Amino acid sequence: MSQRTTIVLGPNERRAAKRLAAQWGVTPSEAIRRALMRVANEDLDEYRERKRRQRVAALEQLIELSKGQDLEAELQRISEERDSW
């Protein structure tokens, strides 16, 4: 369900909304809605990509830290430690 929101546009913003509206063949209100959603989606995409890069970096760091480790011995140690709880 849509809700009405009032915004105040200066002359430059109003002209920009009218240009977009003409370009997209919609009303200025619809142009503003579409522009808002485009920006929101771009920000979401950038956020997701930033989080993906952070996860990759963390995984690469874990891989680097685990080099030279005896993983079987570490798993055995963890298992024994868990069993002692």
C-alpha positions, 0 to 999 in steps of 0.5 A: 500500500502506497503512502503519500510523502511530501518533499520539497524540491528546489528548481534544479531538482524539479528540472531534473525530475522533469527531465527524467520523467520525459526521458522515461515517459512517466510522471515526475513523481514516478521518475523520483520513485524510480530514481530512489529505488535505483539508488537504493538497489545500487547501494545494496549491491555495493554493500553485498559486494563489500561484504563478499570481499570481506568474507573472501579476505577472512577466508584467505587469512584463515587459509594462510594461518592454517598453512603448516598446521597439522589439521588432523592433530588439531581436529583430534585435540578439539574432539578431545577437548569437546569430549572433556566438557 
